[in-house]
């Protein structure tokens, strides 16, 4: 017996529709789940949530410069890795809107989330043919914890586009490996371009590029020796062109910068790495925890994840071993194809061997992602914030849940063989409990994230008041902390330019050095600090030591220090 497909004699005629293949109630429910997921995120954007920061503002400033044709950066400002694709996507929005805004910056990331959600549904149908399972996948991905919506909506570099691109690579791999006719050269070109583009944008998705690429090599190696391979290589080079050209011209190796950012130059104990990488990281990164912390009961997902990975891998390998072999050229007709795994909509059938190979690739990519994160020092030093590095694990969610769903449904789609073991009587209720726990825990984390939106909107209102006050005071140049500067410059569309200082008033890290040069050349820059911050304390001490040297203006949440005339 194979997994996720129905075996059928070769002379049995056209396959019968699979469970849920008739759009009706399940179709309406799936559409509703999509609308809920998109509506929830639109509601967050209306509350300026998730909260923005200076890193996202740096991406917004890059988009502003692109929209004005003032610069076309290869890398995220201030570093030599991570292509600023989000800035190039937001630049047309800024140009059409007549200026920058947080909403304009995030509209492309919302569109990328919608694309990811639809592609996940498409992949699920192609590989299983079960619309009810497609509904489950869409429902889980429509939810969004604090960490998940930050990864999906904040234009901070890499995360919003990685999942959409990874899911697109999986869908294209299914079509190519199964020999789906029509537009094959175009599919090869798109696959290669997306793979190269992701190498430039963020290497975190590379385990999925490699694993799905191995599927294509395994099933299409003869096709790759021809025009398809040449087009694939050219498209990949085009996608990675910014990285390749910069490396050739500057002699820099972006891998070194990536390793430094991952904590390769720092040290963390293995106990801390294992705790952050295997316990906190998966639960936070995949959407099962509240904002910035995990309650003990929410960590159950981290304990279940290794079991789900093992079950999914064993299921896919079992099918891969038993499914009929394909002809050497998958583009040729074959009678070894099984009834449509995802046949709704009349698309080509997916052979069981291809479906199993893609499932296995998604599982192995998840294992590689989890392993790479666990051995990095970031997992031990900053597990809460660095759990964003596990964002790509959501690409593997359909593969992880499919064996559980098949067990819960019972019948001929049991995920492991035909024989019932001694514990088979418990398998179905355990699987049902696991699915309900997944939805329940992710739903609770979503509720926790939604509760923070009003506070985020209030904080954004205070920042808007700061911008308004600076304009009324005629302030053009300021010095402030890192997490204030770029955000302030972006919010004012560079009408207020800020240079970074640390808490001791020493020069800090300016992602865009031109701002520091402009502020240093100004006659009397002001100072801005959040109320109660160490920087505000330092400036208050200076004011006490030299009364009259600064004029203090206070507003809700902020302190503005103006130089005396």
C-alpha positions as a printed NumPy array, in Angstrom:
array([[  0.   ,   0.   ,   0.   ],
       [  1.205,   3.524,  -0.75 ],
       [  0.655,   6.644,   1.272],
       [ -1.453,   9.613,   0.241],
       [ -2.608,   8.028,  -3.034],
       [ -4.985,   5.271,  -4.016],
       [ -3.711,   2.253,  -5.927],
       [ -5.768,   1.28 ,  -8.964],
       [ -5.495,  -1.405, -11.631],
       [ -4.162,  -0.133, -14.947],
       [ -7.39 ,  -1.006, -16.767],
       [ -9.696,   0.419, -14.138],
       [-10.527,   3.525, -16.175],
       [-10.539,   7.092, -14.934],
       [ -9.923,   7.507, -11.199],
       [-12.77 ,   8.382,  -8.929],
       [-12.586,  11.692,  -7.092],
       [-10.847,  11.524,  -3.747],
       [-12.333,  12.56 ,  -0.428],
       [-13.471,  16.129,  -0.551],
       [-12.583,  16.522,  -4.231],
       [-15.946,  18.127,  -5.01 ],
       [-15.86 ,  21.77 ,  -4.161],
       [-18.803,  22.5  ,  -1.935],
       [-18.808,  22.842,   1.789],
       [-15.072,  22.152,   2.02 ],
       [-14.388,  24.701,  -0.71 ],
       [-16.364,  27.398,   1.069],
       [-14.688,  26.567,   4.369],
       [-11.238,  26.743,   2.781],
       [-12.053,  30.103,   1.234],
       [-13.308,  31.301,   4.612],
       [-10.075,  30.155,   6.274],
       [ -8.057,  32.103,   3.707],
       [-10.168,  35.211,   4.315],
       [ -9.789,  34.838,   8.075],
       [ -6.009,  34.523,   7.784],
       [ -5.735,  37.55 ,   5.499],
       [ -8.313,  39.538,   7.485],
       [ -6.498,  38.891,  10.75 ],
       [ -3.28 ,  40.207,   9.284],
       [ -5.006,  43.231,   7.764],
       [ -6.456,  43.977,  11.193],
       [ -2.945,  43.786,  12.65 ],
       [ -1.643,  46.174,   9.987],
       [ -4.447,  48.565,  10.86 ],
       [ -3.121,  48.577,  14.434],
       [  0.489,  49.094,  13.228],
       [  1.181,  45.588,  14.493],
       [  3.49 ,  43.795,  14.763],
       [  5.489,  46.707,  16.21 ],
       [  7.996,  48.15 ,  13.779],
       [ 11.654,  48.829,  14.562],
       [ 14.733,  50.506,  13.134],
       [ 15.757,  47.441,  11.125],
       [ 12.446,  47.476,   9.267],
       [ 12.811,  51.238,   8.873],
       [ 16.198,  50.649,   7.218],
       [ 14.416,  48.482,   4.637],
       [ 11.845,  51.246,   4.223],
       [ 14.592,  53.822,   3.667],
       [ 16.138,  51.59 ,   1.02 ],
       [ 12.715,  51.389,  -0.665],
       [ 12.439,  55.176,  -0.48 ],
       [ 15.835,  55.606,  -2.147],
       [ 14.897,  53.1  ,  -4.87 ],
       [ 11.572,  54.832,  -5.511],
       [ 13.431,  58.136,  -5.966],
       [ 16.147,  56.468,  -8.099],
       [ 18.706,  57.696,  -5.538],
       [ 20.26 ,  54.289,  -4.991],
       [ 19.86 ,  50.604,  -5.754],
       [ 21.404,  48.68 ,  -2.854],
       [ 22.678,  45.137,  -3.278],
       [ 22.561,  44.322,   0.434],
       [ 20.525,  45.343,   3.424],
       [ 21.985,  48.629,   4.625],
       [ 24.922,  48.212,   6.989],
       [ 25.866,  44.624,   6.115],
       [ 27.22 ,  42.487,   3.278],
       [ 24.55 ,  39.806,   3.16 ],
       [ 20.749,  39.521,   2.763],
       [ 19.454,  41.064,  -0.439],
       [ 16.829,  43.804,   0.192],
       [ 14.163,  42.284,  -2.051],
       [ 11.394,  43.726,   0.144],
       [ 12.697,  47.227,  -0.576],
       [ 12.428,  46.634,  -4.314],
       [  8.887,  45.302,  -3.867],
       [  7.825,  48.281,  -1.732],
       [  9.45 ,  50.949,  -3.921],
       [  6.624,  50.968,  -6.53 ],
       [  4.079,  51.243,  -3.701],
       [  5.876,  54.296,  -2.339],
       [  6.08 ,  55.822,  -5.811],
       [  2.364,  55.326,  -6.444],
       [  1.4  ,  56.528,  -2.962],
       [  3.541,  59.637,  -3.226],
       [  5.712,  58.775,  -0.234],
       [  6.7  ,  56.155,   2.314],
       [  4.52 ,  54.652,   5.008],
       [  4.604,  51.597,   7.245],
       [  1.483,  50.224,   5.573],
       [  2.977,  50.702,   2.117],
       [  6.121,  48.912,   3.223],
       [  4.118,  45.95 ,   4.505],
       [  1.566,  45.524,   1.719],
       [  4.032,  43.455,  -0.366],
       [  4.771,  41.216,   2.628],
       [  1.033,  40.658,   3.082],
       [  0.808,  39.696,  -0.591],
       [  3.674,  37.238,  -0.084],
       [  1.78 ,  35.655,   2.809],
       [ -1.329,  35.233,   0.633],
       [  0.82 ,  33.618,  -2.055],
       [  2.382,  31.272,   0.511],
       [ -1.037,  30.251,   1.821],
       [ -2.441,  29.518,  -1.641],
       [  0.666,  27.608,  -2.703],
       [  0.533,  25.513,   0.471],
       [ -3.071,  24.609,  -0.378],
       [ -2.082,  23.811,  -3.958],
       [  0.834,  21.608,  -2.914],
       [ -1.347,  19.741,  -0.446],
       [ -3.937,  18.958,  -3.113],
       [ -1.327,  17.921,  -5.666],
       [  0.213,  15.432,  -3.271],
       [ -2.838,  14.072,  -1.441],
       [ -5.987,  14.869,  -3.406],
       [ -7.754,  15.437,  -0.086],
       [ -9.505,  18.795,   0.092],
       [-10.357,  18.327,   3.756],
       [ -6.68 ,  17.951,   4.562],
       [ -6.063,  21.049,   2.443],
       [ -8.563,  22.859,   4.652],
       [ -6.67 ,  21.744,   7.764],
       [ -3.347,  23.02 ,   6.387],
       [ -4.87 ,  26.367,   5.406],
       [ -6.55 ,  26.686,   8.809],
       [ -3.291,  26.123,  10.695],
       [ -1.395,  28.55 ,   8.457],
       [ -4.179,  31.146,   8.764],
       [ -3.409,  31.363,  12.47 ],
       [ -0.479,  33.495,  13.512],
       [  1.376,  33.821,  16.781],
       [  3.483,  36.857,  17.613],
       [  6.631,  35.298,  16.161],
       [  4.881,  34.004,  13.049],
       [  3.196,  37.292,  12.099],
       [  6.461,  39.136,  12.732],
       [  8.179,  36.814,  10.258],
       [  5.361,  37.198,   7.741],
       [  4.6  ,  40.932,   7.92 ],
       [  7.671,  42.824,   9.126],
       [  9.825,  43.914,   6.17 ],
       [ 13.014,  43.263,   8.072],
       [ 14.756,  41.198,   5.428],
       [ 14.256,  37.713,   4.015],
       [ 11.544,  36.125,   6.112],
       [  8.306,  37.121,   4.299],
       [  9.565,  35.968,   0.899],
       [ 11.361,  32.767,   1.939],
       [  8.247,  30.734,   2.696],
       [  6.43 ,  31.825,  -0.455],
       [  9.486,  31.032,  -2.582],
       [ 10.087,  27.703,  -0.831],
       [  6.493,  26.615,  -1.353],
       [  6.643,  27.696,  -5.004],
       [  9.792,  25.593,  -5.461],
       [  7.963,  22.575,  -4.013],
       [  4.926,  23.006,  -6.305],
       [  7.161,  23.422,  -9.354],
       [  9.23 ,  20.402,  -8.329],
       [  6.073,  18.274,  -8.217],
       [  5.055,  19.423, -11.695],
       [  8.503,  18.875, -13.188],
       [  9.278,  15.553, -11.53 ],
       [  5.849,  14.117, -12.363],
       [  6.251,  15.006, -16.028],
       [  3.392,  17.474, -16.216],
       [  3.289,  18.579, -19.866],
       [  3.213,  22.121, -21.129],
       [  5.415,  25.088, -20.21 ],
       [  8.177,  22.83 , -18.935],
       [ 10.996,  25.154, -20.001],
       [  9.201,  28.045, -18.32 ],
       [  8.882,  25.988, -15.119],
       [ 12.58 ,  25.16 , -15.208],
       [ 13.416,  28.835, -15.668],
       [ 11.182,  29.93 , -12.798],
       [ 12.577,  27.222, -10.505],
       [ 16.151,  28.234, -11.285],
       [ 15.438,  31.946, -10.921],
       [ 13.717,  31.501,  -7.544],
       [ 16.55 ,  29.293,  -6.292],
       [ 19.18 ,  31.852,  -7.311],
       [ 17.113,  34.721,  -5.934],
       [ 16.838,  33.048,  -2.531],
       [ 20.599,  32.503,  -2.432],
       [ 20.911,  36.278,  -2.719],
       [ 18.034,  37.164,  -0.383],
       [ 18.627,  34.806,   2.553],
       [ 20.486,  31.475,   2.809],
       [ 18.095,  30.162,   5.473],
       [ 15.956,  28.604,   2.739],
       [ 18.897,  26.742,   1.181],
       [ 18.023,  23.362,   2.798],
       [ 14.758,  23.435,   0.836],
       [ 16.506,  24.493,  -2.374],
       [ 18.983,  21.615,  -2.026],
       [ 16.447,  18.951,  -1.015],
       [ 13.922,  19.819,  -3.727],
       [ 16.735,  20.223,  -6.244],
       [ 17.822,  16.664,  -5.423],
       [ 14.294,  15.479,  -6.288],
       [ 14.58 ,  17.14 ,  -9.692],
       [ 17.982,  15.617, -10.324],
       [ 16.688,  12.193,  -9.321],
       [ 13.666,  12.276, -11.617],
       [ 14.718,  14.614, -14.433],
       [ 18.458,  14.127, -14.861],
       [ 18.161,  13.302, -18.573],
       [ 16.052,  16.382, -19.204],
       [ 18.6  ,  18.509, -17.367],
       [ 21.298,  17.548, -19.872],
       [ 19.453,  19.459, -22.578],
       [ 17.923,  22.881, -23.051],
       [ 16.134,  22.639, -19.702],
       [ 19.423,  22.388, -17.824],
       [ 20.981,  25.297, -19.697],
       [ 17.927,  27.476, -19.099],
       [ 17.815,  26.416, -15.463],
       [ 21.464,  27.39 , -14.938],
       [ 21.08 ,  30.728, -16.694],
       [ 17.974,  31.579, -14.681],
       [ 19.685,  30.64 , -11.407],
       [ 22.639,  32.868, -12.29 ],
       [ 20.233,  35.698, -13.109],
       [ 18.457,  35.333,  -9.759],
       [ 21.752,  35.364,  -7.87 ],
       [ 23.3  ,  38.043, -10.11 ],
       [ 23.468,  40.795,  -7.451],
       [ 25.397,  38.484,  -5.11 ],
       [ 27.681,  37.163,  -7.854],
       [ 28.51 ,  40.573,  -9.264],
       [ 29.175,  42.098,  -5.845],
       [ 31.427,  39.192,  -4.868],
       [ 33.384,  39.468,  -8.108],
       [ 33.791,  43.229,  -7.893],
       [ 34.511,  43.521,  -4.177],
       [ 36.172,  40.18 ,  -3.47 ],
       [ 33.933,  39.722,  -0.404],
       [ 32.516,  36.355,   0.559],
       [ 28.954,  36.875,   1.859],
       [ 29.126,  33.518,   3.636],
       [ 31.53 ,  35.011,   6.166],
       [ 29.015,  37.738,   7.034],
       [ 26.233,  35.172,   7.368],
       [ 28.309,  33.056,   9.752],
       [ 29.166,  36.098,  11.85 ],
       [ 25.491,  37.065,  12.084],
       [ 24.538,  33.534,  13.17 ],
       [ 26.828,  33.774,  16.166],
       [ 29.789,  31.886,  14.758],
       [ 32.124,  34.407,  16.399],
       [ 30.4  ,  34.077,  19.778],
       [ 30.313,  31.164,  22.159],
       [ 27.401,  29.357,  23.74 ],
       [ 27.351,  26.139,  25.701],
       [ 25.856,  23.042,  24.14 ],
       [ 23.25 ,  22.797,  26.863],
       [ 22.017,  26.274,  25.954],
       [ 22.131,  25.485,  22.236],
       [ 20.126,  22.295,  22.637],
       [ 17.604,  24.023,  24.89 ],
       [ 17.154,  26.919,  22.465],
       [ 17.406,  24.884,  19.265],
       [ 15.266,  21.871,  20.117],
       [ 12.911,  23.088,  22.835],
       [ 12.231,  26.832,  22.662],
       [ 13.031,  27.413,  18.994],
       [ 10.529,  25.059,  17.303],
       [  7.635,  26.021,  19.569],
       [  8.299,  29.742,  19.113],
       [  9.273,  29.664,  15.449],
       [  6.318,  27.549,  14.299],
       [  3.669,  29.562,  16.112],
       [  2.79 ,  27.798,  19.361],
       [  3.923,  30.367,  21.942],
       [  2.862,  33.776,  23.173],
       [  4.776,  37.014,  22.556],
       [  8.388,  36.611,  23.645],
       [  7.898,  33.55 ,  25.858],
       [  6.662,  29.988,  25.98 ],
       [  4.522,  28.664,  28.778],
       [  5.563,  25.173,  29.827],
       [  2.45 ,  23.568,  28.355],
       [  3.091,  25.227,  24.989],
       [  6.404,  23.401,  24.664],
       [  4.639,  20.117,  23.885],
       [  5.106,  20.83 ,  20.17 ],
       [  8.89 ,  20.723,  20.558],
       [  8.56 ,  17.232,  22.034],
       [  6.164,  16.093,  19.305],
       [  8.189,  17.527,  16.409],
       [ 10.946,  14.845,  16.355],
       [  8.276,  12.14 ,  16.374],
       [  6.397,  13.826,  13.534],
       [  9.6  ,  14.177,  11.524],
       [ 10.439,  10.507,  12.057],
       [  6.914,   9.36 ,  11.179],
       [  6.762,  11.523,   8.062],
       [ 10.195,  10.343,   6.92 ],
       [  9.362,   6.682,   7.516],
       [  6.025,   7.034,   5.723],
       [  7.583,   8.723,   2.694],
       [ 10.454,   6.223,   2.551],
       [  8.03 ,   3.285,   2.807],
       [  6.053,   4.623,  -0.164],
       [  9.198,   5.469,  -2.126],
       [ 10.438,   1.878,  -1.761],
       [  7.154,   0.247,  -2.776],
       [  5.843,   2.59 ,  -5.467],
       [  6.338,   1.619,  -9.143],
       [  9.486,   2.988, -10.738],
       [  9.119,   5.777, -13.282],
       [ 10.536,   5.782, -16.822],
       [ 13.872,   7.505, -17.258],
       [ 12.257,  10.584, -18.808],
       [  9.341,  11.724, -16.631],
       [  7.982,  13.871, -19.444],
       [  7.027,  10.693, -21.347],
       [  3.63 ,   9.048, -20.772],
       [  3.63 ,   6.248, -18.223],
       [  1.051,   3.831, -16.911],
       [  2.747,   3.782, -13.513],
       [  1.044,   7.004, -12.466],
       [ -1.518,   6.594,  -9.759],
       [ -4.829,   8.427,  -9.522],
       [ -4.588,  12.12 ,  -9.135],
       [ -2.967,  13.169,  -5.911],
       [ -4.447,  16.587,  -6.093],
       [ -6.438,  15.768,  -9.163],
       [ -9.075,  18.35 ,  -8.379],
       [ -9.055,  20.842, -11.166],
       [ -7.966,  18.391, -13.844],
       [ -4.206,  18.745, -13.417],
       [ -1.802,  15.947, -14.28 ],
       [ -1.583,  12.962, -11.998],
       [  1.292,  12.758,  -9.544],
       [  3.012,   9.369,  -9.377],
       [  3.233,   7.955,  -5.872],
       [  7.009,   7.835,  -6.15 ],
       [  7.21 ,  11.556,  -6.912],
       [  4.802,  12.455,  -4.114],
       [  6.814,  10.412,  -1.622],
       [ 10.092,  11.949,  -2.809],
       [  8.768,  15.484,  -2.36 ],
       [  7.373,  14.641,   1.107],
       [ 10.765,  13.185,   2.056],
       [ 12.586,  16.255,   0.698],
       [ 10.423,  18.554,   2.831],
       [ 11.136,  16.446,   5.911],
       [ 14.885,  16.338,   5.296],
       [ 14.947,  20.097,   4.66 ],
       [ 13.202,  20.636,   7.997],
       [ 15.749,  18.411,   9.731],
       [ 18.583,  20.345,   8.076],
       [ 17.085,  23.686,   9.094],
       [ 16.584,  22.539,  12.669],
       [ 20.073,  21.056,  12.865],
       [ 21.799,  24.134,  11.442],
       [ 19.981,  26.354,  13.918],
       [ 20.731,  24.11 ,  16.885],
       [ 24.499,  24.051,  16.277],
       [ 24.615,  27.851,  15.892],
       [ 25.474,  29.983,  18.889],
       [ 22.377,  32.09 ,  18.233],
       [ 20.21 ,  29.22 ,  19.496],
       [ 21.982,  29.361,  22.837],
       [ 22.526,  33.107,  23.165],
       [ 19.232,  34.596,  21.889],
       [ 16.721,  31.765,  21.414],
       [ 13.608,  33.939,  21.702],
       [ 14.597,  36.397,  18.991],
       [ 16.629,  34.018,  16.82 ],
       [ 13.751,  31.522,  16.629],
       [ 12.861,  33.498,  13.496],
       [ 15.591,  31.455,  11.799],
       [ 13.163,  28.522,  11.904],
       [ 10.549,  30.357,   9.856],
       [ 11.016,  27.972,   6.917],
       [  9.775,  25.01 ,   8.949],
       [  6.23 ,  26.067,   8.04 ],
       [  6.972,  24.95 ,   4.47 ],
       [  7.19 ,  21.392,   5.814],
       [  3.955,  21.583,   7.809],
       [  1.843,  19.636,   5.25 ],
       [  4.402,  16.817,   5.243],
       [  4.432,  16.676,   9.046],
       [  0.656,  16.603,   9.439],
       [ -0.263,  14.289,   6.556],
       [  0.543,  10.952,   8.273],
       [ -1.319,  12.143,  11.374],
       [ -4.323,  13.177,   9.291],
       [ -4.3  ,   9.893,   7.374],
       [ -4.284,   7.983,  10.642],
       [ -7.064,  10.107,  12.096],
       [ -9.274,   9.553,   9.039],
       [ -8.737,   5.791,   9.11 ],
       [ -9.808,   3.674,   6.167],
       [ -7.584,   2.913,   3.182],
       [ -5.357,   5.939,   3.721],
       [ -3.639,   4.727,   6.858],
       [ -0.093,   6.033,   6.602],
       [  1.816,   2.89 ,   7.521],
       [  1.17 ,  -0.313,   5.621],
       [ -1.878,  -2.543,   5.658],
       [ -1.299,  -4.44 ,   8.885],
       [ -2.659,  -3.326,  12.199],
       [ -0.18 ,  -3.484,  15.037],
       [ -1.021,  -4.069,  18.698],
       [ -1.392,  -0.344,  19.324],
       [ -3.47 ,   0.426,  16.215],
       [ -6.672,   0.752,  18.263],
       [ -5.135,   3.785,  19.966],
       [ -3.62 ,   5.301,  16.828],
       [ -6.735,   7.094,  15.617],
       [ -7.707,   8.837,  18.885],
       [ -4.069,   9.818,  19.467],
       [ -3.886,  11.299,  15.962],
       [ -7.146,  13.187,  16.478],
       [ -5.877,  14.532,  19.803],
       [ -2.642,  15.666,  18.151],
       [ -4.478,  17.54 ,  15.396],
       [ -6.804,  19.207,  17.892],
       [ -3.859,  20.143,  20.099],
       [ -2.083,  21.664,  17.102],
       [ -5.074,  23.827,  16.203],
       [ -5.829,  24.664,  19.832],
       [ -2.294,  25.667,  20.785],
       [ -1.752,  27.707,  17.632],
       [ -5.151,  29.329,  18.137],
       [ -4.307,  30.278,  21.726],
       [ -0.982,  31.759,  20.616],
       [ -2.842,  33.745,  17.961],
       [ -5.195,  35.112,  20.603],
       [ -2.208,  36.093,  22.755],
       [ -0.685,  37.977,  19.821],
       [ -3.952,  39.751,  18.983],
       [ -4.248,  41.016,  22.564],
       [ -1.05 ,  43.061,  22.134],
       [ -2.344,  44.992,  19.093],
       [ -4.049,  47.86 ,  21.002],
       [ -0.86 ,  48.538,  22.981],
       [  1.128,  48.526,  19.755],
       [ -1.252,  51.048,  18.193],
       [ -0.912,  53.278,  21.265],
       [  2.889,  53.134,  21.04 ],
       [  2.712,  54.034,  17.358],
       [  0.485,  57.004,  18.223],
       [  3.118,  58.229,  20.701],
       [  5.774,  57.941,  17.996],
       [  3.56 ,  59.898,  15.608],
       [  3.283,  62.616,  18.259],
       [  7.088,  62.681,  18.483],
       [  7.357,  63.19 ,  14.727],
       [  4.759,  65.959,  14.809],
       [  6.504,  67.715,  17.711],
       [  9.907,  67.646,  16.001],
       [  8.39 ,  69.17 ,  12.888],
       [  6.687,  71.888,  14.909],
       [  9.965,  72.657,  16.659],
       [ 11.742,  72.888,  13.319],
       [ 14.206,  70.152,  14.247],
       [ 16.072,  68.842,  11.198],
       [ 18.933,  66.851,  12.722],
       [ 18.975,  64.673,  15.852],
       [ 21.094,  62.132,  17.676],
       [ 19.384,  59.117,  19.254],
       [ 19.763,  55.44 ,  20.044],
       [ 19.876,  52.716,  17.42 ],
       [ 16.254,  51.624,  17.879],
       [ 15.065,  55.226,  17.47 ],
       [ 17.142,  56.606,  14.62 ],
       [ 16.168,  54.848,  11.402],
       [ 12.561,  54.628,  12.509],
       [ 12.445,  58.382,  13.022],
       [ 14.141,  59.131,   9.71 ],
       [ 11.765,  56.814,   7.841],
       [  8.65 ,  58.17 ,   9.555],
       [  9.591,  61.687,   8.449],
       [ 10.639,  60.653,   4.919],
       [ 14.142,  61.98 ,   5.741],
       [ 12.839,  65.384,   6.808],
       [ 14.487,  64.582,  10.148],
       [ 17.868,  62.905,   9.82 ],
       [ 19.265,  60.936,  12.745],
       [ 22.722,  59.694,  13.728],
       [ 23.086,  56.828,  16.192],
       [ 24.73 ,  57.222,  19.596],
       [ 25.12 ,  54.736,  22.428],
       [ 24.053,  55.283,  26.03 ],
       [ 27.341,  57.099,  26.762],
       [ 26.752,  59.5  ,  23.849],
       [ 29.476,  57.897,  21.733],
       [ 28.899,  57.317,  17.985],
       [ 26.927,  54.123,  17.378],
       [ 26.141,  51.868,  14.434],
       [ 24.697,  53.815,  11.506],
       [ 23.357,  51.519,   8.801],
       [ 23.357,  54.418,   6.349],
       [ 26.591,  56.408,   6.954],
       [ 25.402,  59.412,   4.956],
       [ 23.051,  60.303,   7.797],
       [ 25.918,  60.566,  10.276],
       [ 27.878,  62.793,   7.947],
       [ 24.898,  65.096,   7.568],
       [ 24.217,  65.273,  11.308],
       [ 27.898,  65.811,  12.108],
       [ 27.872,  68.739,   9.703],
       [ 24.797,  70.33 ,  11.308],
       [ 25.273,  73.301,  13.648],
       [ 23.115,  72.24 ,  16.597],
       [ 21.549,  68.752,  16.444],
       [ 18.944,  67.857,  19.038],
       [ 18.826,  64.694,  21.122],
       [ 15.89 ,  62.284,  21.343],
       [ 15.471,  59.484,  23.883],
       [ 12.604,  57.293,  25.124],
       [ 11.429,  58.229,  28.601],
       [ 13.174,  56.148,  31.243],
       [ 15.876,  54.843,  28.906],
       [ 19.594,  54.773,  29.815],
       [ 20.207,  57.395,  27.122],
       [ 17.627,  59.711,  28.709],
       [ 19.326,  59.185,  32.076],
       [ 22.705,  60.176,  30.601],
       [ 21.255,  63.319,  29.029],
       [ 19.454,  64.233,  32.243],
       [ 22.779,  63.937,  34.085],
       [ 24.385,  66.283,  31.556],
       [ 21.531,  68.735,  32.013],
       [ 21.933,  68.664,  35.802],
       [ 25.694,  69.158,  35.508],
       [ 25.296,  72.113,  33.147],
       [ 21.93 ,  73.768,  33.705],
       [ 20.737,  75.687,  30.694],
       [ 22.916,  73.804,  28.227],
       [ 19.872,  71.962,  26.885],
       [ 16.203,  72.822,  26.702],
       [ 14.029,  69.851,  27.589],
       [ 10.732,  69.15 ,  25.825],
       [  8.721,  66.221,  27.114],
       [  5.845,  64.421,  25.463],
       [  4.205,  61.105,  26.261],
       [  6.93 ,  58.459,  26.084],
       [  9.699,  60.696,  24.748],
       [ 12.192,  63.357,  25.824],
       [ 13.592,  65.892,  23.343],
       [ 16.74 ,  67.81 ,  24.272],
       [ 17.192,  71.   ,  22.256],
       [ 20.521,  72.85 ,  22.249],
       [ 20.394,  76.266,  23.894],
       [ 20.52 ,  79.211,  21.544]])
